Amino acid sequence: MSNLIIVESPTKIRTIKQVLGDDYDVTASMGHVRDLPAARLNVDVKNNFEPKYAVIKGKEKLVKELKDSVPKYDNVYLATDPDREGEAISWHLAELLGLDENEKNRVTFNEITKTGITEGMKHPRTIDMDLVDAQQTRRILDRLVGYRISPFVSQKIRRGLSAGRVQSVAVRLIVDREEKIRAFKPEEYWSIDAKFNPPGSRKQFPAALVSDEKGKVKISSKEESDKYLSRLDGADFTVASVKKGTRRKQPAPPFITSTLQQDASRRLGFQTRRTMKVAQELYEGVNIHGNQVGLITYMRTDSLRISNEARSAAKNYILGAYGEKYLPEKDRYFKVSAKAQDGHEAIRPTNVSLTPDDVRGSLTTDQYKLYRLIWQRFLASMMSNCVQSTMKVEIKSEKEGTEGYCTFSASGYSVKFDGFTTLYSLDDAKAGTQLPELKEGDELKLRDIKGNQHFTQPPARYTEASLVKALEENGIGRPSTYASIISTILSREYVVREGKTLKPTELGEAVTKLLEKEFTKFVSTKFTAEMETDLDKVADGEADSVEILREFYDELEGTLTKAKEDMKGQKIQLEEDKTDIPCEKCGRMMVIKTGRYGKFLACPGYPECKNTKPLIIDTGAVCPKCGGKVIQRKSRRGYVFYGCDNYPDCDFSTWDVPTKETCPNCGGNLFKHRGKLVCLKDGCGYEKSASRKRKKPDGEDDAPQEEKSE
């Protein structure tokens, strides 16, 4: 019998063919094949919110080829990704290709390995329409918000703006944090820090003042600090108590999507989009010594479940590589969150015997780093605890002629048994300050004591990692959506990166405040989390999608009508849109506006004055051809390039970024070109290595990747 398997990504094809042999042909849908066209709402709100799908532009040829090939096969299997989004893609394919929805033609692969593929093919099932309905409901909800609220936001602030059901809540979290930072008032406090020598030893150890005869000490000024220092001058110090103990640290559980993104950000400096791109490559398979191998299980998951087979393989590896003492007395199981869908296992290596060093030569640098992180975290989660010896010492001051006393405290620990930390260390599982051997009654020698000024710190801005954590804790979005949420709010310029942190722009704050004022419920974390719960109920067959959509739409329309009445005739002017460029016709300072073809300058006196002109971004560089200004331009496809402002009289243009550094030979500006600074003036030819290579932003050197939007 002839069989056809349709997957999403072509990178899986070779592995599946290797496993299943010549009886199976494998092809790829290249992701989604059908969606709601962008031109209109394309949701019939009067007919139970019936969506009006169409083949995605550019996929027509692919769909035709699939339609033509299907009749040639006895069996057609839909093997798209094992999540709601993949289930929906399978349904769209079945609809387009005329496949029987009641036929058991849906297979899922939790891992692209021989075991994962053969197990998947053993258990074909029908398409799960509850999962499809959940994905479709999410898609329609997002379309309703985007196409009903976005025009209102654009009208009141700036043309071309958009509002998203989940993205707007993410921006609100960032804006709320920024407002707390602005409102924060630092408070001064002081600490008294000392260093002591134990009897007969030169080794010093630190301790801090914690209390006096009246209780816990709180010092809020230099004057108070000086009083304590004066009081302690000439005092004797004795060990009042020594408490020793043992502390056991458990390993962190294996990764789920959110924790993988957080740890990859913290340990590797990866942004969420980069993490998911590399994880997708590891899941789909890489060439290891001539064989295409999927190295990790499916990377979009919120479950901590581990299969018995994987658990057994991990135990055998740990026993052989580290010894029996590195295995816990009982198998370790991790509690799954009540919010988790638990559709897949946790993220783990498909074969623990393939160590990161074994496959390093077959992986890119990013693939190696992420695989090593996943491999180490999984194995560590199956290992024994780290055991620490702890010690806490209290030191009491005594001064002749005074009745009062002060108490200092010192604590430290050492690692008695490293356990899982031999592979994967936690921040608080490393060796800390190790105190010398002390006993009660020991007289200590004071080596140094001083007062140190401190100020309370404002809450930190969100990083991508901490934002993902906040989204997860608030029940906003799902594992497959975190990366696309962050990419969207950055691309819309509602948020910008400052170092590793996320800061709202004036535009982002204006949109957020408008939505908070007029659409309060729809941008609240509670409402958005409740909507996620409703979508989960649809996926479980416990809720009717049409009822959810009807209730949502009716409330949305009522809120929108009221918002239009509240803000009739009002428009929000942003400071960032104002310029110091005068209008040649009326003298007003022109403002930046956004049209169909990008930003331009316009007179704010419209309709009395309709003057407009292009927005020119001067780079500060001089044209190497005619001496004019080098300005930033955009190609028809939206890519930035640089050209002379005397165009068309001067045809100079380049993709190379101009700098303010000048050429030592001819005095012209140097341009960045493939890690070098070069002079583009004809006949000069000067070039040199860039003094400091610019670190490329995440994904800059990669083609844009289609993000999941489950």
PLY file of the C-alpha trace (Angstrom):
ply
format ascii 1.0
element vertex 710
property float x
property float y
property float z
element edge 709
property int vertex1
property int vertex2
end_header
0.00 0.00 0.00
1.17 3.55 -0.73
1.17 6.09 2.07
1.64 9.85 2.25
2.55 11.72 5.44
2.11 15.50 5.57
4.20 17.34 8.17
4.63 21.07 8.78
8.37 21.47 8.32
10.53 19.96 5.54
13.38 19.39 8.01
11.45 16.43 9.47
11.09 14.67 6.12
14.48 12.95 6.01
14.23 11.54 9.55
10.71 10.18 9.01
11.72 8.60 5.68
14.71 6.93 7.34
12.48 5.38 9.99
9.46 4.33 7.89
11.17 3.32 4.65
10.10 3.35 1.01
6.43 2.54 1.68
5.94 6.10 2.88
6.33 9.41 1.05
6.65 12.51 3.21
5.90 16.11 2.24
5.52 19.39 4.11
2.74 21.98 4.31
5.30 24.67 5.26
3.19 25.72 8.25
-0.32 27.12 7.84
-2.03 26.76 4.49
-5.28 28.61 5.22
-6.22 31.61 7.35
-8.55 34.58 7.68
-7.67 37.03 4.87
-6.33 40.31 6.21
-8.36 42.73 4.09
-11.58 42.44 6.11
-12.94 41.01 9.35
-13.95 37.79 7.54
-15.93 36.56 10.53
-19.70 36.38 10.06
-20.83 37.67 13.44
-24.51 37.18 12.49
-24.00 33.54 11.58
-22.48 32.01 14.72
-19.16 33.76 14.02
-18.49 31.59 11.00
-14.93 32.27 9.80
-14.28 32.87 6.11
-10.96 31.20 5.38
-8.84 31.42 2.24
-5.61 29.81 1.10
-2.70 31.94 2.31
-1.21 34.07 -0.44
1.79 32.31 -1.93
0.58 28.84 -0.85
-1.77 28.29 -3.83
0.78 26.24 -5.82
1.64 24.09 -2.81
-2.04 23.38 -2.07
-2.66 22.44 -5.72
0.29 20.05 -5.70
-1.02 18.43 -2.53
-4.53 18.09 -4.01
-3.12 16.49 -7.15
-0.98 14.03 -5.20
-3.56 12.82 -2.64
-5.56 10.54 -5.03
-2.37 8.61 -5.82
-2.11 7.22 -2.28
-4.05 4.57 -0.40
-3.54 6.38 2.92
-2.86 10.00 3.78
-1.66 10.83 7.32
-1.61 14.31 8.82
1.45 14.62 11.09
1.53 18.32 11.90
2.90 19.49 15.26
1.31 17.97 18.40
-0.48 21.06 19.74
-3.68 23.04 19.11
-2.08 24.94 16.28
-0.90 21.73 14.63
-4.34 20.18 15.11
-5.90 23.17 13.34
-3.42 22.92 10.45
-4.35 19.24 10.04
-8.03 20.17 9.94
-7.42 22.89 7.34
-5.46 20.38 5.24
-8.26 17.81 5.55
-10.78 20.43 4.43
-8.72 21.55 1.45
-7.69 18.05 0.35
-11.14 16.51 0.77
-10.07 14.01 3.43
-12.64 12.25 5.59
-12.64 13.91 9.04
-14.00 10.69 10.56
-11.05 8.68 9.30
-8.15 7.91 11.64
-5.59 9.85 9.65
-4.08 12.09 12.37
-0.74 11.05 13.89
1.47 12.98 16.31
5.18 12.73 17.07
6.28 13.97 20.48
9.84 13.44 19.34
11.34 13.03 15.87
13.13 9.76 16.63
12.62 6.13 15.66
10.70 5.50 18.88
8.60 8.66 18.61
7.74 8.12 14.95
6.91 4.40 15.18
4.80 4.97 18.31
2.97 7.82 16.61
2.21 5.71 13.54
0.88 2.89 15.75
-1.83 5.15 17.18
-3.57 7.09 14.39
-6.73 8.89 15.46
-9.35 11.22 14.09
-8.75 14.97 14.16
-9.62 16.31 17.61
-12.26 18.91 16.78
-12.29 20.21 20.35
-8.64 21.27 19.93
-9.46 22.74 16.53
-12.39 24.69 17.99
-10.15 26.05 20.76
-7.57 27.28 18.25
-10.24 28.67 15.95
-11.95 30.46 18.85
-8.65 32.07 19.84
-8.07 33.15 16.24
-11.54 34.70 15.99
-11.24 36.44 19.36
-7.94 37.97 18.28
-9.47 39.04 14.96
-12.47 40.66 16.68
-10.25 42.67 19.02
-7.78 43.61 16.31
-10.35 44.66 13.71
-12.80 46.41 16.05
-10.51 48.21 18.52
-7.50 48.92 16.28
-9.30 51.43 14.00
-10.46 53.35 17.09
-6.91 53.47 18.51
-5.53 54.55 15.12
-8.09 57.32 14.84
-7.39 58.69 18.31
-3.57 58.45 18.32
-1.88 57.64 15.04
-2.75 55.91 11.81
-1.74 52.27 11.47
-1.81 51.35 15.16
-3.23 48.08 16.37
-4.49 46.51 19.57
-4.16 42.84 20.45
-6.12 40.80 22.93
-3.02 39.38 24.63
-0.27 41.72 23.41
-2.02 44.77 24.86
-2.05 43.13 28.30
1.67 42.38 28.00
2.36 46.03 27.19
0.21 47.05 30.15
2.39 44.96 32.49
5.47 46.77 31.18
3.81 50.20 31.43
2.56 49.51 34.97
6.07 48.52 36.02
7.50 51.72 34.50
4.98 53.84 36.42
6.00 52.13 39.67
9.64 52.89 38.89
8.84 56.58 38.30
6.77 56.82 41.48
9.40 55.09 43.58
11.08 57.20 46.27
14.36 55.70 47.53
14.82 55.37 51.28
18.21 55.64 52.92
19.45 52.92 55.25
22.80 51.96 56.74
24.51 48.74 57.71
27.34 48.17 60.19
29.73 45.63 58.68
32.65 44.13 60.54
35.47 41.64 59.94
36.77 39.37 62.69
39.68 37.01 63.33
39.04 33.78 65.26
41.48 32.80 68.03
44.92 31.83 66.68
44.04 32.47 63.05
44.70 35.19 60.52
41.74 34.25 58.38
39.06 36.94 58.51
35.33 36.43 58.17
32.53 39.02 57.78
29.59 39.69 60.09
26.88 42.34 60.24
25.13 44.12 63.11
21.60 42.79 63.51
20.35 43.80 66.96
21.08 45.45 70.30
19.61 45.16 73.79
16.35 46.72 72.53
15.86 44.35 69.61
16.36 44.43 65.85
18.45 47.35 64.61
17.27 49.68 61.83
19.67 52.49 60.93
18.37 55.23 58.64
21.06 57.96 58.76
24.79 58.56 59.04
24.28 60.10 62.47
22.71 56.89 63.77
25.44 54.84 62.11
28.16 56.96 63.75
26.53 56.52 67.16
26.75 52.73 66.82
30.37 52.93 65.63
31.24 55.14 68.60
29.44 52.76 70.93
31.36 49.78 69.54
34.75 51.50 69.67
36.94 49.59 72.13
34.38 46.85 72.70
35.24 43.17 73.15
33.57 40.55 70.92
32.70 37.01 71.95
30.98 34.13 70.15
27.56 33.87 71.84
26.21 30.88 69.90
27.08 28.51 67.05
24.37 26.63 65.18
25.35 23.94 62.69
22.99 22.13 60.41
22.47 20.32 57.13
20.47 21.65 54.20
19.31 19.64 51.20
18.68 21.37 47.90
16.47 19.66 45.34
17.15 20.03 41.64
14.91 22.15 39.45
12.40 20.22 37.33
13.06 19.63 33.63
12.22 22.49 31.31
8.81 23.56 30.11
8.55 26.26 27.44
8.51 29.22 29.82
11.38 28.03 32.03
13.47 27.16 28.97
13.00 30.70 27.67
13.84 32.17 31.07
16.98 30.09 31.64
18.22 30.52 28.06
17.88 34.27 28.57
19.61 34.28 31.97
22.41 31.81 31.23
22.94 32.14 27.46
21.70 35.67 26.74
19.16 34.32 24.20
16.01 36.28 23.46
12.77 34.27 23.40
12.46 34.24 19.61
16.03 32.95 19.25
15.45 30.27 21.89
12.34 28.93 20.16
13.95 29.01 16.72
16.90 26.91 17.92
14.66 24.58 19.95
12.51 23.99 16.84
15.66 22.99 14.92
16.69 20.55 17.66
13.20 19.02 17.72
12.86 18.68 13.96
16.26 17.04 13.60
19.88 17.74 12.76
22.38 15.72 10.75
24.48 13.60 13.13
27.13 11.60 11.26
24.93 11.17 8.20
21.68 10.47 10.08
18.94 13.02 10.68
18.19 12.92 14.41
15.66 14.82 16.50
17.57 15.70 19.64
14.79 16.99 21.94
11.11 16.35 22.55
8.44 18.85 21.51
9.40 22.26 22.87
5.95 23.83 23.30
4.70 22.30 26.52
3.62 23.24 30.03
3.84 19.74 31.48
6.52 18.29 33.79
5.62 14.71 32.97
8.46 12.33 32.04
7.88 8.98 30.31
8.97 5.80 32.11
11.29 4.98 29.21
13.08 8.34 29.47
13.24 8.07 33.26
14.84 4.63 33.03
17.37 5.80 30.42
18.36 8.75 32.61
18.87 6.50 35.66
21.07 4.11 33.69
23.17 6.96 32.34
23.62 8.57 35.77
24.54 5.21 37.29
27.19 4.58 34.64
28.62 8.11 34.42
28.44 9.26 38.05
27.77 6.28 40.28
24.97 5.06 42.51
25.30 7.85 45.09
24.11 10.34 42.45
20.75 8.56 42.15
18.01 9.54 44.62
16.59 6.87 46.91
13.20 7.25 45.24
12.32 8.37 41.72
11.61 12.07 41.64
8.27 13.29 40.26
7.34 16.92 39.76
3.94 18.41 40.42
2.22 19.69 37.29
0.56 23.11 37.54
-3.24 23.09 37.69
-3.21 25.45 34.68
-1.09 23.09 32.57
-2.67 21.41 29.54
-0.34 18.40 30.11
-0.50 17.46 26.44
3.17 16.52 26.15
6.15 15.56 28.23
8.56 18.11 29.62
11.34 19.23 27.29
14.10 16.64 27.42
16.76 15.04 25.21
15.38 12.18 23.13
18.51 10.13 23.84
20.52 10.97 26.97
23.41 8.89 25.63
23.98 11.58 22.99
25.93 13.96 25.18
26.46 17.57 24.14
30.14 16.82 23.47
29.23 13.82 21.29
27.15 15.96 18.92
29.00 19.27 19.20
30.69 18.91 15.81
27.29 18.49 14.10
25.60 21.50 15.72
25.77 25.24 15.29
27.02 27.20 18.28
23.47 28.14 19.30
22.22 24.57 18.88
25.06 23.22 21.01
24.50 25.75 23.80
20.75 25.12 23.99
21.05 21.35 23.70
23.64 21.30 26.48
21.32 23.38 28.68
18.35 21.04 28.07
20.46 17.90 28.47
22.05 19.06 31.74
18.78 20.29 33.25
16.95 17.04 32.46
19.65 14.74 33.83
20.13 16.96 36.90
16.39 16.73 37.63
16.78 12.94 37.93
19.82 13.14 40.28
20.20 13.18 44.05
20.03 16.29 46.20
22.88 18.65 46.90
23.77 18.45 50.60
25.17 21.55 52.31
26.69 21.95 55.75
25.40 25.22 57.24
26.72 27.32 60.09
25.25 30.39 61.80
27.21 32.34 64.40
26.04 35.10 66.76
28.68 37.47 68.14
28.00 39.68 71.14
29.83 42.90 71.98
30.70 43.92 75.54
32.18 47.24 76.59
33.45 47.99 80.04
31.37 50.58 81.85
28.23 50.03 79.72
25.25 47.72 80.24
24.06 47.53 76.65
25.29 45.12 74.00
25.16 44.62 70.25
24.78 41.37 68.35
26.44 40.57 65.03
25.48 37.66 62.82
27.51 35.63 60.34
26.39 32.66 58.28
27.94 30.43 55.70
27.84 27.00 54.22
29.95 24.50 52.38
28.97 21.74 49.95
29.07 18.36 51.67
27.86 16.45 48.59
27.43 18.15 45.22
24.67 15.84 43.92
22.88 17.29 40.90
25.01 20.46 40.99
27.84 18.52 39.41
25.83 19.01 36.21
23.52 21.96 36.71
24.06 24.48 39.48
21.41 26.62 41.11
22.30 30.12 42.26
21.88 29.19 45.91
23.42 25.71 45.62
26.99 26.86 45.06
29.55 27.01 47.84
29.02 30.14 49.90
31.10 31.91 52.53
32.76 29.21 54.58
33.17 30.22 58.20
36.15 29.04 60.27
35.63 26.55 63.04
34.22 28.49 66.03
32.77 27.55 69.37
30.73 29.35 71.99
32.87 31.60 74.19
35.62 32.21 71.63
37.02 35.72 71.89
37.32 37.38 68.49
39.61 40.14 67.31
37.96 43.00 65.44
39.93 43.77 62.28
37.63 46.27 60.58
34.28 47.92 61.17
32.47 50.61 59.21
29.06 51.99 58.39
27.85 51.56 54.78
25.17 53.69 53.19
22.47 52.04 51.05
19.28 53.08 49.31
16.23 50.99 48.60
15.95 50.17 44.90
12.92 50.58 42.62
11.38 47.48 41.05
13.41 46.32 38.07
12.14 46.70 34.54
11.00 43.51 32.88
13.46 41.50 30.87
12.16 39.03 28.30
12.71 36.27 30.86
10.87 37.99 33.70
8.04 39.05 31.36
7.55 35.44 30.27
7.44 34.47 33.95
4.85 37.18 34.66
2.71 36.12 31.70
2.82 32.52 32.87
2.02 33.38 36.50
-0.93 35.54 35.42
-2.25 32.89 33.04
-1.82 35.12 29.98
-1.09 33.33 26.73
0.18 29.79 26.41
3.64 28.23 25.87
3.45 28.62 22.10
2.61 32.33 22.26
5.22 33.93 24.55
7.84 34.51 21.85
5.34 35.94 19.36
3.84 38.25 22.03
7.24 39.82 22.71
8.14 40.04 19.01
4.84 41.76 18.28
5.05 44.47 20.94
8.62 45.23 19.88
7.81 45.39 16.17
4.85 47.71 16.85
7.24 50.03 18.70
5.13 49.92 21.86
8.22 48.68 23.69
11.95 49.05 23.09
14.94 47.21 24.46
17.31 49.06 26.77
20.15 46.64 27.28
18.40 43.47 28.42
15.32 45.29 29.77
12.03 46.23 28.12
10.94 49.86 28.33
7.62 51.25 27.08
7.74 53.97 24.44
5.59 57.07 24.62
3.44 55.43 21.96
3.09 52.25 24.02
2.10 54.24 27.10
-0.44 56.32 25.15
-2.08 53.23 23.65
-2.12 51.49 27.03
-3.68 54.46 28.83
-6.32 54.80 26.13
-7.21 51.12 26.37
-7.20 51.21 30.18
-9.57 54.16 30.14
-12.02 52.99 27.49
-11.57 49.20 27.40
-10.64 48.53 31.01
-11.92 44.99 31.21
-10.37 43.86 27.95
-6.81 44.77 29.01
-7.05 43.42 32.55
-4.90 40.43 33.45
-7.80 38.75 35.23
-10.14 38.92 32.23
-7.44 37.71 29.83
-6.55 34.81 32.14
-10.24 33.86 32.44
-10.46 33.84 28.65
-7.52 31.41 28.52
-9.39 29.18 30.95
-12.48 29.33 28.70
-10.34 28.32 25.71
-9.01 25.38 27.72
-12.59 24.35 28.43
-13.36 24.45 24.70
-10.30 22.24 24.08
-11.58 19.79 26.70
-15.09 19.77 25.20
-16.56 21.45 28.27
-17.63 24.79 26.76
-19.40 26.03 23.64
-17.21 28.29 21.50
-20.15 30.19 19.97
-21.47 31.17 23.41
-18.02 32.43 24.43
-17.68 34.43 21.22
-21.19 35.87 21.47
-20.73 37.05 25.07
-17.33 38.51 24.25
-18.48 40.27 21.07
-21.61 41.80 22.59
-19.63 43.29 25.47
-16.88 44.46 23.11
-19.34 46.26 20.83
-21.08 47.95 23.74
-17.75 49.14 25.13
-16.62 50.37 21.71
-19.83 52.37 21.18
-19.41 54.07 24.55
-15.72 54.79 23.86
-16.58 56.52 20.59
-19.11 58.72 22.38
-16.68 59.51 25.23
-13.90 60.59 22.89
-15.86 62.22 20.10
-13.72 64.91 18.51
-10.70 64.15 20.72
-7.22 63.16 19.50
-4.08 62.36 21.49
-0.92 64.17 20.35
2.38 62.48 21.16
5.48 64.47 22.02
7.57 62.09 19.91
5.58 63.09 16.84
6.46 66.77 17.17
9.42 68.27 15.29
11.25 71.59 15.09
10.81 71.73 11.31
8.64 74.73 10.27
5.94 74.45 7.64
6.98 76.53 4.60
3.38 77.60 3.98
2.08 78.65 7.41
5.02 78.54 9.84
3.61 75.90 12.24
6.03 73.22 13.45
5.41 70.08 11.42
4.53 66.73 12.98
5.36 63.14 12.04
2.45 61.14 10.68
2.17 57.58 9.42
0.53 56.73 6.12
0.21 53.68 3.88
3.82 54.02 2.78
5.40 54.87 6.12
6.15 58.05 8.05
6.05 61.56 6.59
5.93 65.18 7.75
2.62 67.01 7.81
1.38 70.41 8.92
-0.70 70.22 12.11
-2.92 72.96 10.70
-4.86 70.52 8.53
-7.40 71.08 6.96
-6.53 74.82 6.70
-2.96 73.88 5.65
-2.47 70.60 3.79
1.30 70.82 3.37
3.19 67.48 3.58
6.69 66.35 2.69
8.91 63.29 3.10
10.52 62.56 6.46
14.28 62.65 5.94
16.55 60.96 8.49
20.01 62.51 8.19
22.81 60.09 9.13
25.35 62.90 9.51
27.57 61.35 6.82
28.70 63.04 3.61
27.99 61.47 0.21
31.30 60.08 -1.18
30.14 60.85 -4.71
28.88 64.47 -4.67
29.32 65.75 -1.10
25.59 65.83 -0.34
23.92 64.41 2.77
23.64 60.63 3.22
20.10 59.94 4.37
18.23 56.81 5.44
15.81 55.43 2.88
13.55 52.40 2.56
13.21 49.99 -0.34
9.86 48.95 -1.77
9.92 45.91 0.51
10.65 48.02 3.59
14.38 47.33 3.96
16.57 50.20 5.16
19.34 51.43 2.87
21.30 54.69 2.55
21.44 57.16 -0.32
22.26 60.73 -1.29
19.67 63.43 -0.68
20.52 64.85 -4.13
18.82 61.90 -5.83
18.08 61.64 -8.77
20.97 63.98 -9.68
23.25 61.73 -7.58
22.64 57.97 -7.69
24.79 56.96 -4.68
23.19 54.23 -2.56
24.47 51.46 -0.28
23.37 48.85 2.24
26.48 49.66 4.34
25.77 51.65 7.50
27.43 55.11 7.54
29.47 56.14 10.58
30.80 59.48 11.84
34.37 58.17 11.74
36.38 59.78 8.94
38.85 58.30 6.48
42.49 59.28 7.30
43.31 59.39 3.57
40.54 61.52 2.06
38.48 62.79 5.03
35.26 61.10 3.90
32.99 59.10 6.16
33.66 55.41 6.73
30.92 52.81 6.26
30.43 49.49 8.07
30.89 46.58 5.70
31.12 42.94 6.88
32.99 43.66 10.09
35.18 46.33 8.52
35.12 50.10 8.20
35.60 51.07 4.56
35.79 54.27 2.54
33.43 54.23 -0.46
35.00 57.16 -2.25
36.19 56.16 -5.72
39.94 55.64 -5.86
40.51 55.70 -2.09
40.17 52.05 -1.08
40.91 52.61 2.62
39.62 49.97 5.01
40.29 48.71 8.51
38.86 46.24 10.98
36.10 47.65 13.14
37.55 48.52 16.54
34.68 46.82 18.27
32.47 44.40 16.44
28.85 45.20 16.96
26.96 42.38 18.57
24.11 41.47 16.28
20.63 41.64 17.78
18.86 38.32 18.10
17.95 36.88 14.75
19.43 39.75 12.71
21.45 37.34 10.62
18.56 34.90 10.23
15.55 34.91 7.97
12.31 35.76 9.78
10.69 32.66 11.24
6.98 32.01 11.35
5.90 32.07 14.98
3.27 29.87 16.50
0.17 31.75 17.57
-1.79 28.97 19.21
0 1
1 2
2 3
3 4
4 5
5 6
6 7
7 8
8 9
9 10
10 11
11 12
12 13
13 14
14 15
15 16
16 17
17 18
18 19
19 20
20 21
21 22
22 23
23 24
24 25
25 26
26 27
27 28
28 29
29 30
30 31
31 32
32 33
33 34
34 35
35 36
36 37
37 38
38 39
39 40
40 41
41 42
42 43
43 44
44 45
45 46
46 47
47 48
48 49
49 50
50 51
51 52
52 53
53 54
54 55
55 56
56 57
57 58
58 59
59 60
60 61
61 62
62 63
63 64
64 65
65 66
66 67
67 68
68 69
69 70
70 71
71 72
72 73
73 74
74 75
75 76
76 77
77 78
78 79
79 80
80 81
81 82
82 83
83 84
84 85
85 86
86 87
87 88
88 89
89 90
90 91
91 92
92 93
93 94
94 95
95 96
96 97
97 98
98 99
99 100
100 101
101 102
102 103
103 104
104 105
105 106
106 107
107 108
108 109
109 110
110 111
111 112
112 113
113 114
114 115
115 116
116 117
117 118
118 119
119 120
120 121
121 122
122 123
123 124
124 125
125 126
126 127
127 128
128 129
129 130
130 131
131 132
132 133
133 134
134 135
135 136
136 137
137 138
138 139
139 140
140 141
141 142
142 143
143 144
144 145
145 146
146 147
147 148
148 149
149 150
150 151
151 152
152 153
153 154
154 155
155 156
156 157
157 158
158 159
159 160
160 161
161 162
162 163
163 164
164 165
165 166
166 167
167 168
168 169
169 170
170 171
171 172
172 173
173 174
174 175
175 176
176 177
177 178
178 179
179 180
180 181
181 182
182 183
183 184
184 185
185 186
186 187
187 188
188 189
189 190
190 191
191 192
192 193
193 194
194 195
195 196
196 197
197 198
198 199
199 200
200 201
201 202
202 203
203 204
204 205
205 206
206 207
207 208
208 209
209 210
210 211
211 212
212 213
213 214
214 215
215 216
216 217
217 218
218 219
219 220
220 221
221 222
222 223
223 224
224 225
225 226
226 227
227 228
228 229
229 230
230 231
231 232
232 233
233 234
234 235
235 236
236 237
237 238
238 239
239 240
240 241
241 242
242 243
243 244
244 245
245 246
246 247
247 248
248 249
249 250
250 251
251 252
252 253
253 254
254 255
255 256
256 257
257 258
258 259
259 260
260 261
261 262
262 263
263 264
264 265
265 266
266 267
267 268
268 269
269 270
270 271
271 272
272 273
273 274
274 275
275 276
276 277
277 278
278 279
279 280
280 281
281 282
282 283
283 284
284 285
285 286
286 287
287 288
288 289
289 290
290 291
291 292
292 293
293 294
294 295
295 296
296 297
297 298
298 299
299 300
300 301
301 302
302 303
303 304
304 305
305 306
306 307
307 308
308 309
309 310
310 311
311 312
312 313
313 314
314 315
315 316
316 317
317 318
318 319
319 320
320 321
321 322
322 323
323 324
324 325
325 326
326 327
327 328
328 329
329 330
330 331
331 332
332 333
333 334
334 335
335 336
336 337
337 338
338 339
339 340
340 341
341 342
342 343
343 344
344 345
345 346
346 347
347 348
348 349
349 350
350 351
351 352
352 353
353 354
354 355
355 356
356 357
357 358
358 359
359 360
360 361
361 362
362 363
363 364
364 365
365 366
366 367
367 368
368 369
369 370
370 371
371 372
372 373
373 374
374 375
375 376
376 377
377 378
378 379
379 380
380 381
381 382
382 383
383 384
384 385
385 386
386 387
387 388
388 389
389 390
390 391
391 392
392 393
393 394
394 395
395 396
396 397
397 398
398 399
399 400
400 401
401 402
402 403
403 404
404 405
405 406
406 407
407 408
408 409
409 410
410 411
411 412
412 413
413 414
414 415
415 416
416 417
417 418
418 419
419 420
420 421
421 422
422 423
423 424
424 425
425 426
426 427
427 428
428 429
429 430
430 431
431 432
432 433
433 434
434 435
435 436
436 437
437 438
438 439
439 440
440 441
441 442
442 443
443 444
444 445
445 446
446 447
447 448
448 449
449 450
450 451
451 452
452 453
453 454
454 455
455 456
456 457
457 458
458 459
459 460
460 461
461 462
462 463
463 464
464 465
465 466
466 467
467 468
468 469
469 470
470 471
471 472
472 473
473 474
474 475
475 476
476 477
477 478
478 479
479 480
480 481
481 482
482 483
483 484
484 485
485 486
486 487
487 488
488 489
489 490
490 491
491 492
492 493
493 494
494 495
495 496
496 497
497 498
498 499
499 500
500 501
501 502
502 503
503 504
504 505
505 506
506 507
507 508
508 509
509 510
510 511
511 512
512 513
513 514
514 515
515 516
516 517
517 518
518 519
519 520
520 521
521 522
522 523
523 524
524 525
525 526
526 527
527 528
528 529
529 530
530 531
531 532
532 533
533 534
534 535
535 536
536 537
537 538
538 539
539 540
540 541
541 542
542 543
543 544
544 545
545 546
546 547
547 548
548 549
549 550
550 551
551 552
552 553
553 554
554 555
555 556
556 557
557 558
558 559
559 560
560 561
561 562
562 563
563 564
564 565
565 566
566 567
567 568
568 569
569 570
570 571
571 572
572 573
573 574
574 575
575 576
576 577
577 578
578 579
579 580
580 581
581 582
582 583
583 584
584 585
585 586
586 587
587 588
588 589
589 590
590 591
591 592
592 593
593 594
594 595
595 596
596 597
597 598
598 599
599 600
600 601
601 602
602 603
603 604
604 605
605 606
606 607
607 608
608 609
609 610
610 611
611 612
612 613
613 614
614 615
615 616
616 617
617 618
618 619
619 620
620 621
621 622
622 623
623 624
624 625
625 626
626 627
627 628
628 629
629 630
630 631
631 632
632 633
633 634
634 635
635 636
636 637
637 638
638 639
639 640
640 641
641 642
642 643
643 644
644 645
645 646
646 647
647 648
648 649
649 650
650 651
651 652
652 653
653 654
654 655
655 656
656 657
657 658
658 659
659 660
660 661
661 662
662 663
663 664
664 665
665 666
666 667
667 668
668 669
669 670
670 671
671 672
672 673
673 674
674 675
675 676
676 677
677 678
678 679
679 680
680 681
681 682
682 683
683 684
684 685
685 686
686 687
687 688
688 689
689 690
690 691
691 692
692 693
693 694
694 695
695 696
696 697
697 698
698 699
699 700
700 701
701 702
702 703
703 704
704 705
705 706
706 707
707 708
708 709
